[in-house]
């Protein structure tokens, strides 16, 4: 029996993805629907995927987990982060973050995606610069780390010829904490100071030139399962895309299509992102089980409607847009992907050799960390409470950019 843990929000639907009751399917029978609110009468996607898996495969036992319960997680061959990940613990408090991080780092608890993969994609600016080096088009970018002197940020943006720029926090998701600033508006310096004070808990920020076509043209979210393109959603960010209070302006649900020629180019870019996903993060992620690769328009502010660039790469909790995908077998598609990936983790037995190797690696890492401590006392990232994020930049140097 293949034991699978699915780690999700308590009520399900943590990604705001829901499945309609119709058309009826055998696996939908008996599933509870939301009783009230915006999604009344709909089935949370997480529970739909589990039901579809259980209906199709008789060699599995699925445990629905709404928190990081170490004891229960150890009972499973694999634990999938469906709509909860390390960020949920980070947002709660430092104590919970430390506890969950310890679980994530434990090689005897199979978690997918693993700690290294999560860290790679939580630090937006680092992976953007990584993919830029791999030849993937990105918006002009630099990273704001410990030095958060607003005047220096504005001077650098002006030197790079930017009229406007955005700050996007590392460790944020779903457009949380995006700020837009104009380099020639005097009041925006004070505005940026207030922004950085308000968001001081975040370890770093991506600073990017504003691409004016981002709100004018479709933002394209493409979905890749086991290295293959499966579907995309084109949506309008509308006029207030950079407003924290009204991120989608008056058009939060406007969806559409891009031309065949644009889609062809986006697939090429997406394939390059997948193929260059770091191979040293997880032996079970070559390619990753799934990635959501988001693209915006237009490079160099051409407003040509076709010069798209990589905006973000997400997984482990990102919205999958079940209703907007247009796929009739949406839940089954994801159910099959989870099942096939779970098969890779079926053997849970750990040999003594592996345990010894793990201990030796831990000691080496510990010594290396002590040596690093002297080098990073005067640099690194901002601290959040008791958690020192200084190691993240060096972690990228060692594991990604080397």
Protein Blocks (a to p, Z undefined) as FASTA:
>chain_A
ZZddddddfkgoklopacdfbdcdfklgopacdfedjkgoiacfklmmmmmmmmmpccbc
cdddfbdcfklmmmpmbdcdfkbcfklmmmmpmmlmmmmmmmmmmmklccdddfklmmmm
mmmmlmmmmmmmnopacddddddfkblcfklmmmmmmmnopabdcdddehiaehiaiacd
dfklmklmmmmmmmmmmmmmpgbdcdddddfklmmmccdddddeehiafbdcdddebjml
mbmklmnljmlmbccdddfklmmmmmmmmmmmmmmgcfklbmklcccfbdcddddddehh
lonopaccdfbdceehiaehlmlnopaklmmmmmmmmmmmmmmmmpmcdcfklmmmmmmm
mmmmmmmmmmmmmmmmmgcjddehjbcfklmmmmmmmmmmZZ
